[in-house]
Amino acid sequence: MDLASDRRGSEAIAAGKSPRLATARGPGLGCGVAARKPDLMTSFPIHAGSPVSFPGPPPKAADVVVIGGGVVGVTAALFLARRGLRVVLVEKGRIAGEQSSRNWGWIRQQGRDPDELPIMIESRRLWQQLAAETGEDIGLVEAGVTYLATTERKLAAFEAWLPHARAHGLDTRILDAAATAVLIPGASRRFSGALTTPSDMKAEPWCAVPALARLAAREGVSVIESCAARLIDTAAGRVAGVLTEAGRIAAPAVLVAGGAWSSLLLRAHGIAIPQLSVRSTVAATEPLARVHAGAAADDRIAFRLRRDGGFTLAGAGAQDFYLGPDAVRLASKYLPTLRSEPLSVRPRPAAPHHFPDAWGTRRHWQGDEESPFERMRVLDPAPNPGNIARLARNFADLFPRLGPVRLRTCWAGMIDTMPDVVPIIDHCDRLPGLTIGTGLSGHGFGIGPGVGRVLADLIAGGELGHDLTRFRFGRFSDGSRIRPGPAL
Ligand SMILES: Cc1cc2nc3c(=O)[nH]c(=O)nc-3n(C[C@H](O)[C@H](O)[C@H](O)COP(=O)(O)OP(=O)(O)OC[C@H]3O[C@@H](n4cnc5c(N)ncnc54)[C@H](O)[C@@H]3O)c2cc1C
C-alpha cells in the first residue's frame, strides 16, 4: 500500500448497523498460541487493554537496546541475538500494537521503489524461513498481488514498472483485459488489464509479529512490554543506554524503531527526521464467497482474502492528515509527494490528544518524568466513518454476486511516512551508538524482516548485502533533492 491507496473505494454495512458495531474490545484474538484456529475476528485483536505477554522487568544492561516492538524492532532484535549479542527490546504498549498488526497483510515486491526491491526480495525469503521457525500458523500464503487498471493510461504506468521486475527476475507480468477477467472472475468492472506478481504473499499481521516476538524471546531477546523508553542516555557525546519508565538500561548501542513515534523521541535529543503520519482506515468482512484468493486493488477498493474466509478491505477515501506542529514545520518537504498524489490525504485541523503530532503533545521531558509515550500506550485511532461507509458498498459493487457485504469489524492505524516514501535505515552520525530504522511509509510489514536483518548487521558490523545510500539519515539535510519513489 502507498500514500494514495486509501483513495480507492468503499462502504459498508447491511441493515443500517453502525460501523463500530463490532469493535467492542475483548479477548478472542483470532490467532496466537491459545487459539491455533482461525476464529472469526470480532474485535481488533491488539489494544491497550490486551494482556501483557512480556511483563519484564528489564535487565540493567545489554549490548543493544531496541526501542519499539513492531515488525522492524522485533526482527532486528531477533537477528541481533543471532549474532550473539545481549538484546533488550522495550515496547511502550503491546508487541505489534500499532502499524504492525493493523496493516492489510500484503507482502509485496510489486510496485516497490527499485532501491527497496533487493531488500524486499530477501524479506520475502525471510518471511518463509521465519514462519517455519516460529512453529505457528501466521497465515503466510503465496497468493499474489494484483493491481487492476481502470484505464489504458493506468496500465501504461504499471507497464513502466516492469523493467524493475525484470532486473530482479520477478514473475511480475502485465495481463490484458481478457486475462484479468479470468484472474478476477465476476467483477462488475471491465479492467483495461492488470499488473500481477504471483510470488507475492500475504499473512495475518496480528498473528505474524507476535509470533516473531515469541521466537525472539525463545532465542534470548529480553522482550519487555508496557515499558516506554523515555530518553536515550548519553555520556561523553555517545550513547550510554536508555532511560525507561522501569529504570535505566546501560548499553553502548540503541536502535530507534518506534514507528510513528520515532521523530518525537529523536527530537527530544535534537535529532530531526521529517517524519509524519496519516490515519488509514480498514475493515474486515464476514466470511464471503472466495472471489479472489490473493490481494488486489483498483482505484476504488483494495481487498485481501483472510484466513478466516473474510476479506480485509481498505483503500477507500483519502487518508486523514492531522495538522500539528510537525506537519506545519515539514509541509514544504512533502510538497513533491503531495503534488503527485494531491487527493491522497484529507487535512484535519488537529490530531486527537496524545497523538505523536497533537498540538498538546509534550516535546520535552526529563528521564524521571512521565513521557508522551506513556500517555499513549497503543496508538489506536478510530476508523473514519465516511471511509468505512464506502468500503462494503464498493466491494459489493465490484462483486455483485456477493450480495450485501457485512463488516465484522473496522479499525484504523497511523501510517508513519517520510517525504520520499522510503525509510531511514542508517546509523545517526549525530550520536555515535544510535541507529535508526523507521519511516517505512505504509509498506513496512512486507519488507520488515529484511530491514530488521540489515539493521542487525549495521549494528553488529556484519555484511549488509545491500546498498543503503537511498535510506541514509542525512539525505534530508545534505542538500539532496527529495525523490519520491514510484507511486504505484
Ligand atoms: C492501515 C495500514 C495498512 C498497511 N498495509 C500494509 C501492507 O499491506 N503491507 C505492508 O508491507 N505494509 C503495510 N502497512 C505499513 C506497515 O504496517 C508498517 O510500515 C510497519 O508495520 C511499520 O513497522 P514498525 O516496526 O516500523 O512500526 P510499528 O509497527 O508502528 O511499531 C513501532 C512500535 O514502537 C513502539 N514505540 C514507539 N515509541 C516507543 C518508546 N518511546 N518506547 C517503547 N516503545 C515505543 C510503539 O508502541 C509501536 O508498537 C500498513 C500500515 C497501516 C497503518
The ligand as an SDF file (V2000), in Angstrom:
LIG
                    3D

 53 58  0  0  0  0  0  0  0  0999 V2000
   -3.7030    0.6030    7.8230 C   0  0  0  0  0  0  0  0  0  0  0  0
   -2.3280    0.1820    7.3950 C   0  0  0  0  0  0  0  0  0  0  0  0
   -2.1780   -0.6800    6.3180 C   0  0  0  0  0  0  0  0  0  0  0  0
   -0.9060   -1.1030    5.9170 C   0  0  0  0  0  0  0  0  0  0  0  0
   -0.7940   -2.0720    4.9480 N   0  0  0  0  0  0  0  0  0  0  0  0
    0.4330   -2.5940    4.6790 C   0  0  0  0  0  0  0  0  0  0  0  0
    0.5570   -3.7450    3.8350 C   0  0  0  0  0  0  0  0  0  0  0  0
   -0.4210   -4.3280    3.3640 O   0  0  0  0  0  0  0  0  0  0  0  0
    1.8160   -4.2070    3.5740 N   0  0  0  0  0  0  0  0  0  0  0  0
    2.9350   -3.6120    4.1020 C   0  0  0  0  0  0  0  0  0  0  0  0
    4.0370   -4.0720    3.8070 O   0  0  0  0  0  0  0  0  0  0  0  0
    2.8380   -2.5590    4.9610 N   0  0  0  0  0  0  0  0  0  0  0  0
    1.6140   -2.0700    5.2690 C   0  0  0  0  0  0  0  0  0  0  0  0
    1.4970   -1.0510    6.1700 N   0  0  0  0  0  0  0  0  0  0  0  0
    2.7030   -0.4670    6.7620 C   0  0  0  0  0  0  0  0  0  0  0  0
    3.2960   -1.3400    7.8360 C   0  0  0  0  0  0  0  0  0  0  0  0
    2.3090   -1.8400    8.6840 O   0  0  0  0  0  0  0  0  0  0  0  0
    4.3280   -0.5270    8.6080 C   0  0  0  0  0  0  0  0  0  0  0  0
    5.2150    0.1170    7.7080 O   0  0  0  0  0  0  0  0  0  0  0  0
    5.1390   -1.3940    9.5650 C   0  0  0  0  0  0  0  0  0  0  0  0
    4.3040   -2.1790   10.3400 O   0  0  0  0  0  0  0  0  0  0  0  0
    5.9990   -0.4840   10.4120 C   0  0  0  0  0  0  0  0  0  0  0  0
    6.6540   -1.2620   11.3750 O   0  0  0  0  0  0  0  0  0  0  0  0
    7.4740   -0.5410   12.5310 P   0  0  0  0  0  0  0  0  0  0  0  0
    8.0420   -1.6380   13.3530 O   0  0  0  0  0  0  0  0  0  0  0  0
    8.3940    0.4660   11.9250 O   0  0  0  0  0  0  0  0  0  0  0  0
    6.4060    0.3240   13.3250 O   0  0  0  0  0  0  0  0  0  0  0  0
    5.2170   -0.0680   14.2920 P   0  0  0  0  0  0  0  0  0  0  0  0
    4.6040   -1.3300   13.9300 O   0  0  0  0  0  0  0  0  0  0  0  0
    4.3270    1.1030   14.3550 O   0  0  0  0  0  0  0  0  0  0  0  0
    5.9470   -0.3030   15.6980 O   0  0  0  0  0  0  0  0  0  0  0  0
    6.5640    0.7100   16.4230 C   0  0  0  0  0  0  0  0  0  0  0  0
    6.4150    0.3470   17.8860 C   0  0  0  0  0  0  0  0  0  0  0  0
    7.2380    1.2010   18.6640 O   0  0  0  0  0  0  0  0  0  0  0  0
    6.5980    1.4320   19.8990 C   0  0  0  0  0  0  0  0  0  0  0  0
    7.2020    2.6200   20.4980 N   0  0  0  0  0  0  0  0  0  0  0  0
    7.2120    3.8690   19.9840 C   0  0  0  0  0  0  0  0  0  0  0  0
    7.8800    4.7150   20.8030 N   0  0  0  0  0  0  0  0  0  0  0  0
    8.3030    3.9670   21.8520 C   0  0  0  0  0  0  0  0  0  0  0  0
    9.0390    4.2680   23.0540 C   0  0  0  0  0  0  0  0  0  0  0  0
    9.4840    5.5060   23.3020 N   0  0  0  0  0  0  0  0  0  0  0  0
    9.2970    3.2570   23.9180 N   0  0  0  0  0  0  0  0  0  0  0  0
    8.8710    1.9900   23.6480 C   0  0  0  0  0  0  0  0  0  0  0  0
    8.1550    1.6500   22.5360 N   0  0  0  0  0  0  0  0  0  0  0  0
    7.8850    2.6190   21.6650 C   0  0  0  0  0  0  0  0  0  0  0  0
    5.1290    1.6000   19.5140 C   0  0  0  0  0  0  0  0  0  0  0  0
    4.2620    1.3950   20.5930 O   0  0  0  0  0  0  0  0  0  0  0  0
    4.9740    0.5480   18.4040 C   0  0  0  0  0  0  0  0  0  0  0  0
    4.4710   -0.6690   18.8740 O   0  0  0  0  0  0  0  0  0  0  0  0
    0.2450   -0.6020    6.5790 C   0  0  0  0  0  0  0  0  0  0  0  0
    0.0980    0.2600    7.6880 C   0  0  0  0  0  0  0  0  0  0  0  0
   -1.1720    0.6410    8.0990 C   0  0  0  0  0  0  0  0  0  0  0  0
   -1.3120    1.5160    9.3180 C   0  0  0  0  0  0  0  0  0  0  0  0
  1  2  1  0
  2  3  1  0
  2 52  2  0
  3  4  2  0
  4  5  1  0
  4 50  1  0
  5  6  2  0
  6  7  1  0
  6 13  1  0
  7  8  2  0
  7  9  1  0
  9 10  1  0
 10 11  2  0
 10 12  1  0
 12 13  2  0
 13 14  1  0
 14 15  1  0
 14 50  1  0
 15 16  1  0
 16 17  1  0
 16 18  1  0
 18 19  1  0
 18 20  1  0
 20 21  1  0
 20 22  1  0
 22 23  1  0
 23 24  1  0
 24 25  2  0
 24 26  1  0
 24 27  1  0
 27 28  1  0
 28 29  2  0
 28 30  1  0
 28 31  1  0
 31 32  1  0
 32 33  1  0
 33 34  1  0
 33 48  1  0
 34 35  1  0
 35 36  1  0
 35 46  1  0
 36 37  1  0
 36 45  1  0
 37 38  2  0
 38 39  1  0
 39 40  1  0
 39 45  2  0
 40 41  1  0
 40 42  2  0
 42 43  1  0
 43 44  2  0
 44 45  1  0
 46 47  1  0
 46 48  1  0
 48 49  1  0
 50 51  2  0
 51 52  1  0
 52 53  1  0
M  END
$$$$
